[in-house]
Amino acid sequence: MIYNSIPGKFCGIIALAVLAIFARPSASCADIILTVNGAGGAEYTTIQSAISAVPAGNTTRYDIQIAPGTYTMTNTTQFKITQPFITLQGMGSSRNSVILTGNYTENQTGITNDPYDHATLVVAASDFIAENLTVQNTAGLGNGQALAAYVKADRAIFADDDILGNQDTLRAEYGRQYYVNDYIAGSVDFIYGHATAYITNSDLYSTGSGYDSSPDILNVNDPESKGFVFAGDVLTGAPGTTSYLGRPWHEGGLAVYNDSYLGPNILAAGWTSGAAGQQTFAEHDDMNLDGSLANVSSRVSYSSQLTDAQVAAYSYANWMNGADGWDPASEVPEPASLASMAFIVLAIARRPRIRAAS
């Protein structure tokens, strides 16, 4: 393979040009850039072939920059990340310019009941970033478990992405995970697992009646399995749908909604449980869509309303930092419109080194 790091003699010139335009370039000169275009003219024509080019156990970030288009998984060409320090970056003008799509379910012939088989995107290595793209599972309502993304990885970031599905859209399985400015859609248990997840400034949209979250039993004293914090999110749904904030996948999970906006689809009880009191379900200053405080007087007795002092335990820093002081917000790439311009600059400078996939 050819490692497409930026040629050394051009690196300084390009960095200065990009930095002059953008506050934060899409890739540093220390990163290795791989390009994907399904229509040709880049190094790779499939996303998975670019992923496969990253060596196992690498410690250098690989930025896989993806040209606009729809990239479809099959049961033999899944989007699967097993190497650390990989970024998938959509290079279109919006997040729906680059679409990773599949329609596999747990009940499909030839597919086992295993997210590794039917999830459109599998992330099973640390330090992953997805930015400015769509990951979807198009299996319709009533088709059972059909994951768009399965994430079992520490220090994973999804920024400015659409994550679309119906039942079990996003399995945030394990590890510290940061979701910012995302649009996550689904119906039953569409955000579930037992990761340490912080989901902020995002839209949660119910495509059918169900449960926005379904936290699993946590690993005791495990910083990578603390549960879900939703901060400043907007929860809405399709007309006629009703949704609970959450229910336990198994007993012992945690979901906290802080300063979030709740649409009329959210039921007054807030939460449902098979065994009341064996999980942490809590809110702090949740609001209606107009900004007025939500009426929480009919919430189930085994949920709680946190004080200002209590909610500090669920702050961004407390939830994400860990022993290594991880600050995922500092790693989020620049907005998509700037990224696509940077891509053009870098592509021109690197043109002699680009080759079609063989």
LINDA-V267716 format. One record per pair of residues at least 4 apart in sequence whose ideal C-beta (glycine too) atoms are under 6 Angstrom apart, sorted by the first residue. I is the first residue (numbers start at 1). J is the second residue. D is the distance in Angstrom with one decimal. If there is no record, write none. Layout:
i | j | d
I | J | D
I | J | D
This chain:
i | j | d
1 | 53 | 4.9
3 | 32 | 5.5
4 | 33 | 5.3
4 | 34 | 5.9
4 | 353 | 5.6
5 | 32 | 4.8
6 | 11 | 4.8
6 | 29 | 5.7
10 | 14 | 5.5
10 | 349 | 5.0
11 | 29 | 4.3
14 | 349 | 5.2
15 | 19 | 5.9
15 | 29 | 5.5
18 | 22 | 5.7
18 | 25 | 4.4
18 | 342 | 5.3
22 | 334 | 5.5
22 | 338 | 4.9
24 | 334 | 4.6
25 | 342 | 5.9
26 | 333 | 5.4
26 | 339 | 4.6
26 | 342 | 4.6
27 | 31 | 4.3
27 | 33 | 5.6
27 | 63 | 4.3
31 | 61 | 4.7
31 | 63 | 5.0
32 | 60 | 5.9
32 | 62 | 5.0
33 | 63 | 4.9
34 | 43 | 5.8
34 | 50 | 4.6
34 | 64 | 4.9
35 | 42 | 3.9
35 | 43 | 5.0
35 | 65 | 5.3
36 | 42 | 5.6
36 | 44 | 4.7
36 | 47 | 5.5
36 | 50 | 5.1
36 | 66 | 4.7
37 | 41 | 5.3
37 | 42 | 3.7
37 | 67 | 3.8
38 | 45 | 5.6
38 | 69 | 4.5
40 | 356 | 5.9
43 | 354 | 5.8
44 | 49 | 4.6
44 | 50 | 4.2
44 | 357 | 4.6
45 | 357 | 5.0
47 | 71 | 5.3
47 | 79 | 5.8
48 | 77 | 5.3
49 | 357 | 5.7
50 | 64 | 4.8
54 | 58 | 5.8
54 | 62 | 4.8
54 | 83 | 4.6
54 | 86 | 5.9
56 | 83 | 5.5
58 | 83 | 5.8
58 | 85 | 5.9
61 | 85 | 4.5
62 | 86 | 5.3
63 | 87 | 4.7
64 | 88 | 5.3
65 | 89 | 5.2
65 | 91 | 5.2
65 | 343 | 5.6
66 | 90 | 5.5
66 | 98 | 4.9
67 | 91 | 5.7
68 | 92 | 4.0
68 | 97 | 4.1
68 | 98 | 5.8
70 | 99 | 4.5
70 | 101 | 6.0
71 | 100 | 5.4
72 | 101 | 5.3
73 | 77 | 6.0
73 | 78 | 4.9
73 | 79 | 5.7
73 | 102 | 4.0
73 | 120 | 5.5
79 | 100 | 5.4
79 | 121 | 4.6
80 | 122 | 4.4
81 | 86 | 5.4
81 | 123 | 4.7
81 | 125 | 5.4
81 | 128 | 5.6
82 | 124 | 5.3
82 | 125 | 5.4
83 | 125 | 5.3
84 | 125 | 4.6
84 | 126 | 4.7
84 | 127 | 4.9
85 | 127 | 4.6
86 | 128 | 5.7
87 | 129 | 4.2
88 | 130 | 4.9
89 | 131 | 5.0
90 | 98 | 3.3
90 | 132 | 4.0
90 | 133 | 3.5
91 | 340 | 5.2
91 | 343 | 4.5
92 | 97 | 2.1
92 | 98 | 5.3
93 | 97 | 5.9
93 | 340 | 5.9
95 | 132 | 5.2
95 | 133 | 5.9
95 | 134 | 5.7
95 | 160 | 5.8
95 | 161 | 5.9
95 | 162 | 5.3
96 | 134 | 5.2
98 | 133 | 4.2
99 | 134 | 4.5
100 | 120 | 5.8
100 | 121 | 5.8
100 | 135 | 4.9
101 | 136 | 5.1
102 | 120 | 3.7
102 | 137 | 5.6
103 | 138 | 4.5
103 | 139 | 4.9
104 | 108 | 5.5
104 | 111 | 5.3
104 | 118 | 3.8
105 | 118 | 5.9
105 | 139 | 4.8
105 | 143 | 5.0
105 | 144 | 5.3
105 | 146 | 4.3
106 | 113 | 4.4
106 | 144 | 5.4
106 | 145 | 4.2
107 | 144 | 5.0
111 | 117 | 4.9
111 | 118 | 5.0
112 | 117 | 4.9
115 | 119 | 4.4
115 | 147 | 5.2
115 | 150 | 3.9
115 | 171 | 5.8
116 | 122 | 5.8
119 | 147 | 3.8
119 | 150 | 3.9
120 | 135 | 5.7
120 | 137 | 5.2
120 | 148 | 5.2
121 | 135 | 4.8
121 | 149 | 4.6
122 | 150 | 4.9
123 | 128 | 4.9
123 | 151 | 4.5
123 | 153 | 4.8
123 | 156 | 5.8
124 | 152 | 5.3
125 | 153 | 5.7
126 | 153 | 5.3
126 | 154 | 4.6
126 | 155 | 5.2
127 | 155 | 4.9
128 | 153 | 5.5
128 | 156 | 4.7
129 | 157 | 4.6
130 | 158 | 4.9
130 | 161 | 5.4
131 | 159 | 4.8
131 | 160 | 5.8
131 | 333 | 4.7
132 | 160 | 5.0
132 | 336 | 3.9
133 | 161 | 5.8
134 | 162 | 4.1
135 | 148 | 4.9
135 | 149 | 5.2
135 | 163 | 5.3
136 | 148 | 5.3
136 | 164 | 3.9
137 | 146 | 4.6
137 | 147 | 6.0
137 | 148 | 4.4
137 | 165 | 4.2
139 | 143 | 4.3
139 | 146 | 3.7
141 | 166 | 5.0
141 | 208 | 5.0
145 | 167 | 5.6
145 | 168 | 4.6
146 | 165 | 5.9
147 | 168 | 5.5
147 | 171 | 5.6
148 | 163 | 5.2
148 | 164 | 5.9
148 | 165 | 4.2
148 | 169 | 5.0
149 | 163 | 5.6
149 | 170 | 5.2
150 | 171 | 4.7
151 | 156 | 5.4
151 | 172 | 5.5
151 | 177 | 5.8
152 | 173 | 4.1
152 | 174 | 4.8
153 | 175 | 4.8
154 | 175 | 3.7
154 | 176 | 5.4
154 | 224 | 5.7
155 | 176 | 5.8
155 | 326 | 5.7
156 | 177 | 4.6
157 | 178 | 5.0
157 | 328 | 5.1
158 | 179 | 4.8
158 | 182 | 5.6
159 | 180 | 5.1
159 | 332 | 4.5
160 | 181 | 4.8
161 | 182 | 5.0
162 | 183 | 4.7
163 | 170 | 5.3
163 | 184 | 4.7
164 | 185 | 4.9
165 | 169 | 3.4
165 | 186 | 5.0
166 | 186 | 5.5
166 | 187 | 4.9
166 | 207 | 5.6
167 | 187 | 5.9
167 | 188 | 4.5
168 | 189 | 5.6
169 | 186 | 3.5
169 | 190 | 4.1
170 | 184 | 6.0
170 | 191 | 5.0
171 | 192 | 5.9
171 | 193 | 4.9
172 | 177 | 5.4
172 | 193 | 4.2
172 | 195 | 4.1
172 | 197 | 4.5
173 | 193 | 4.4
173 | 195 | 5.9
174 | 195 | 5.2
174 | 224 | 5.8
175 | 195 | 5.6
175 | 224 | 4.8
176 | 196 | 4.7
176 | 224 | 5.9
176 | 320 | 5.9
177 | 195 | 5.1
177 | 197 | 4.5
178 | 198 | 5.4
178 | 328 | 3.8
179 | 199 | 4.3
179 | 202 | 5.8
180 | 200 | 5.4
180 | 201 | 5.8
181 | 201 | 5.4
182 | 202 | 4.3
183 | 203 | 4.6
184 | 204 | 5.4
185 | 205 | 4.3
185 | 207 | 5.5
186 | 190 | 2.4
187 | 207 | 5.0
187 | 208 | 3.5
187 | 210 | 4.2
188 | 210 | 3.8
189 | 211 | 5.3
189 | 214 | 3.6
191 | 213 | 4.7
192 | 214 | 3.9
192 | 249 | 5.4
193 | 216 | 5.6
194 | 216 | 3.8
194 | 218 | 5.4
194 | 225 | 5.0
196 | 224 | 5.5
196 | 226 | 4.2
197 | 228 | 4.8
198 | 229 | 5.1
198 | 319 | 4.8
198 | 320 | 5.6
199 | 230 | 5.1
200 | 231 | 4.4
200 | 232 | 5.5
201 | 232 | 5.1
202 | 233 | 5.0
203 | 234 | 5.1
204 | 212 | 5.3
204 | 233 | 5.7
204 | 235 | 4.8
205 | 236 | 5.7
206 | 237 | 3.3
206 | 241 | 5.0
206 | 243 | 4.4
206 | 265 | 5.7
207 | 238 | 5.8
208 | 241 | 5.8
209 | 241 | 4.8
209 | 242 | 4.9
210 | 243 | 6.0
211 | 244 | 4.9
211 | 246 | 5.8
211 | 247 | 4.9
212 | 243 | 5.6
212 | 245 | 5.8
213 | 228 | 5.8
213 | 246 | 3.8
213 | 255 | 4.8
214 | 247 | 5.7
214 | 249 | 4.4
215 | 227 | 5.3
215 | 228 | 5.5
215 | 253 | 2.8
215 | 254 | 5.6
215 | 255 | 4.9
216 | 249 | 4.3
216 | 250 | 5.5
216 | 253 | 5.3
217 | 250 | 4.4
217 | 252 | 3.8
217 | 253 | 6.0
218 | 225 | 5.0
218 | 227 | 5.9
218 | 252 | 5.8
219 | 225 | 3.8
223 | 322 | 5.0
227 | 253 | 5.9
227 | 254 | 2.8
228 | 255 | 4.6
229 | 256 | 5.0
229 | 314 | 4.8
229 | 319 | 5.2
230 | 257 | 4.6
230 | 260 | 5.5
231 | 258 | 4.8
232 | 259 | 5.3
233 | 260 | 4.6
234 | 261 | 4.5
235 | 262 | 5.2
235 | 263 | 5.7
235 | 266 | 5.9
236 | 263 | 3.8
237 | 241 | 4.0
237 | 243 | 5.6
237 | 265 | 3.4
241 | 265 | 5.2
242 | 265 | 5.6
242 | 267 | 5.5
243 | 265 | 5.0
243 | 266 | 5.8
244 | 267 | 5.6
244 | 271 | 5.8
244 | 272 | 5.1
245 | 270 | 5.1
245 | 271 | 5.6
246 | 255 | 4.5
246 | 271 | 5.7
247 | 272 | 4.6
248 | 253 | 4.9
248 | 273 | 5.9
248 | 279 | 4.8
251 | 275 | 5.2
251 | 278 | 3.9
251 | 279 | 5.9
252 | 278 | 5.9
252 | 279 | 5.8
253 | 279 | 4.9
254 | 280 | 4.1
255 | 281 | 5.9
256 | 282 | 4.8
256 | 314 | 4.9
257 | 283 | 4.8
257 | 286 | 5.5
258 | 284 | 4.6
258 | 311 | 5.7
259 | 285 | 5.2
260 | 286 | 5.2
261 | 287 | 5.2
261 | 289 | 5.4
262 | 266 | 4.4
262 | 286 | 5.6
262 | 294 | 5.3
263 | 289 | 5.7
268 | 298 | 4.0
269 | 300 | 5.2
270 | 299 | 4.4
270 | 303 | 5.7
271 | 281 | 4.6
271 | 300 | 5.2
271 | 303 | 5.0
276 | 302 | 4.1
277 | 302 | 4.5
281 | 303 | 4.1
282 | 304 | 4.7
282 | 306 | 5.2
283 | 305 | 5.7
284 | 306 | 4.2
284 | 311 | 4.2
286 | 294 | 4.6
287 | 291 | 5.5
287 | 293 | 5.8
287 | 294 | 5.7
288 | 292 | 5.0
288 | 294 | 5.5
296 | 305 | 5.9
299 | 303 | 5.0
306 | 310 | 4.1
306 | 311 | 4.4
313 | 318 | 5.9
316 | 320 | 5.9
317 | 321 | 5.1
320 | 326 | 5.8
320 | 328 | 5.8
321 | 325 | 5.3
321 | 326 | 5.8
322 | 326 | 5.6
334 | 338 | 4.5
334 | 339 | 5.8
343 | 347 | 5.9
346 | 350 | 5.9
